[in-house]
Amino acid sequence: MDKNQITVVYGENPREMVETLLAELKPEAALRPGATIGLKPNLVLDKPAASGATTHPEIVEGIIRYFQAKGFTNLVIMESSWVGARTEEAFRVCGYGELAARYGVKLLDLKKDRTITKETEEGLLTVCAAPFGVDYLINLPVLKAHCQTLLTCALKNLKGCIPDHEKRRFHRLGLHRPIAQLAAVLPVHLTIVDAICGDLTFEEGGNPVPMGRLLAGTDPVLLDSYAAALLGLTVAEIPYLELAAKLGVGTTDLTRAVVTEVNPEAKQAGRFHLTGRAKQLARYVEERDACSACYGSLLHALHRMAEEGELEALRQHNIKIKIGQGFRGVKGEGVGIGTCTRAMDEALLGCPPTAWAIRTFLRRVLAD
Ligand code: SF4
């Protein structure tokens, strides 16, 4: 797989989506018969994936089924929840206990794993041994916001591969530098991002936003840089990305990204059940048959703008942003997001546009 390649699959069925993705990527081509495969989801705490906090178990199920069908039976799901949460409880609540039993796959609580130390430019790092003991490690983060680092995705998910005392030390060090160092020592071969309904504001869920896609790649820095744009963020706002790039983990240069959408036709209009903050932001939107990939980008952009105090103009002028396939061919005054709204006076093209592009576009329109 080319390091600059980012592969995107859309849809509503996580298991089918990941099987489509793997059929495209063919990761087994790089593996010897009998290879051990580690799967590292994000089970930060014991909340189901629908909350926006944790990796959908159906994604892990799809990966297991795919590899088992190819003759690879040595699979292990490994994770340690954040400090204060019990990983075993997260395995149970998030559906991984039942999943592992059904497919005969090992579940490993990394809080109980042996640790080893790795030398980095900034001293010794204590890490769990198991991620280093597999032949092929697949990182399975959720694309979501984080209250301290703004983004949590590929690089930050690796924090589940260190013991609790090291997690506490990471926080004392301000997270960014040690996250970059960890990424430089951990051998991740493939990252598949669960961008189905990651959280809008915090890593612990509660404000899931429909994004309707999976992303995959072998350069976690490039993938995170792309993911940042999907949340309406810039690389500069997430210092660990440039730090990791300087350590040779990957590149933040999005002009090098070769993005392949495997099934663009699968961007289906959904019926949205929004809660919490996402529901509040939806007051600024007139949605007609929008795809989740598009609507989610808009909600992330509005959230970023609200944080910067940039939504006042929408409030004052009672502007509702138009989005969705129901606006195809609809002409007239209004502000539209996505290629479907191209007939409107002010429209941002893209199918779907990123939250960053939406944020930039709305800033310009509201300033006029
Ligand atoms: S532009 Fe239209 S078709 Fe494309 S993602 Fe948005 S709503 Fe869907």
Residues whose N, C-alpha, C, O or C-beta is under 5 A from the ligand:
A	BS01	SF4	K267 D289 A290 C291 C294 G324 Q325 G338 T339 C340 G350 C351 P352
